[in-house]
């Protein structure tokens, strides 16, 4: 394996541990709640969209 791939893997593991610890300690609760509300508002989630946009959303 190349060194850059190993380095990227180590950085990924470190970031995962840090984010997991922040999530477990609930230090990011306000940010997570705000982001969750922006993404899943009921009014915007149940709005009718055109047929073309439905295909885009299904692909996402």
ROMI-904962 format. One line per field, with one value per residue: residue number from 1; x, y, z of N, C-alpha, C in turn. Coordinates in steps of 0.02 Angstrom, whole numbers, plus 50000, padded with zeros to 5 digits. Layout:
! ROMI-904962
k: (NUM;...)
nX: (X;...)
nY: (Y;...)
nZ: (Z;...)
caX: (X;...)
caY: (Y;...)
caZ: (Z;...)
cX: (X;...)
cY: (Y;...)
cZ: (Z;...)
END
This chain:
! ROMI-904962
k: (1;2;3;4;5;6;7;8;9;10;11;12;13;14;15;16;17;18;19;20;21;22;23;24;25;26;27;28;29;30;31;32;33;34;35;36;37;38;39;40;41;42;43;44;45;46;47;48;49;50;51;52;53;54;55;56;57;58;59;60)
nX: (50042;50018;50101;50026;49896;49887;49911;49798;49699;49730;49708;49571;49521;49557;49483;49355;49349;49359;49243;49147;49168;49133;48999;48950;48972;48883;48915;48897;48763;48674;48710;48686;48548;48498;48542;48472;48340;48336;48352;48245;48115;47941;47848;47921;47960;47845;47799;47738;47827;47890;47883;48006;48099;48079;48143;48275;48290;48270;48383;48480)
nY: (49941;50114;50250;50367;50322;50245;50346;50427;50338;50326;50458;50465;50372;50435;50555;50500;50444;50560;50633;50540;50537;50670;50666;50569;50633;50733;50863;50918;50928;51037;51086;50971;50956;51074;51059;50943;50987;51080;50996;50907;50966;50964;51027;51055;50928;50862;50925;50941;50895;50920;50796;50776;50821;50725;50612;50654;50665;50532;50473;50532)
nZ: (50000;49969;50051;50064;50060;50176;50270;50247;50289;50426;50467;50441;50534;50654;50646;50645;50773;50852;50814;50851;50990;51022;50987;51076;51198;51191;51155;51032;51016;50998;50871;50794;50812;50756;50622;50590;50598;50494;50384;50391;50393;50414;50328;50212;50178;50140;50031;49864;49721;49554;49422;49359;49454;49551;49499;49509;49648;49686;49631;49710)
caX: (50000;50055;50101;49972;49834;49891;49903;49728;49662;49742;49673;49500;49505;49563;49425;49296;49350;49346;49173;49109;49173;49093;48929;48934;48972;48829;48939;48874;48691;48641;48724;48651;48476;48485;48550;48417;48278;48341;48346;48184;48054;47883;47816;47960;47965;47783;47780;47736;47877;47876;47905;48078;48136;48074;48196;48339;48291;48278;48453;48521)
caY: (50000;50176;50286;50416;50286;50228;50409;50446;50292;50345;50521;50448;50339;50486;50600;50461;50438;50626;50649;50494;50560;50730;50646;50534;50680;50780;50931;50941;50918;51096;51086;50914;50970;51126;51030;50896;51025;51109;50944;50868;51004;50928;51062;51047;50857;50837;50967;50906;50919;50896;50728;50778;50826;50661;50568;50678;50647;50460;50458;50554)
caZ: (50000;49968;50115;50067;50076;50248;50306;50241;50332;50496;50479;50442;50598;50706;50640;50666;50847;50880;50803;50893;51059;51029;50985;51138;51254;51176;51145;50966;51014;50969;50799;50763;50814;50706;50556;50580;50586;50427;50334;50395;50409;50389;50272;50151;50162;50112;49974;49800;49673;49486;49406;49343;49517;49587;49474;49537;49719;49692;49617;49766)
cX: (50044;50051;50044;49906;49832;49880;49830;49684;49669;49705;49597;49479;49507;49502;49361;49292;49332;49271;49128;49110;49131;49018;48908;48930;48919;48852;48914;48798;48654;48650;48687;48576;48458;48490;48493;48352;48279;48328;48277;48123;47995;47853;47856;47966;47902;47759;47783;47788;47860;47906;47980;48120;48133;48128;48264;48344;48300;48351;48499;48515)
cY: (50062;50211;50335;50383;50267;50291;50432;50401;50309;50409;50508;50417;50390;50532;50564;50456;50505;50643;50603;50515;50623;50714;50612;50581;50734;50852;50960;50936;50976;51099;51030;50927;51022;51098;50981;50931;51056;51056;50913;50908;50970;50961;51053;50974;50831;50878;50926;50937;50890;50827;50725;50781;50762;50613;50589;50657;50572;50441;50479;50504)
cZ: (50000;50036;50120;50084;50150;50290;50305;50285;50405;50513;50483;50508;50654;50705;50663;50742;50879;50873;50845;50966;51071;51028;51050;51198;51246;51172;51079;50960;50982;50893;50763;50760;50761;50635;50541;50565;50516;50373;50333;50418;50377;50328;50208;50131;50128;50053;49909;49754;49605;49475;49392;49406;49557;49564;49503;49610;49729;49679;49674;49822)
END
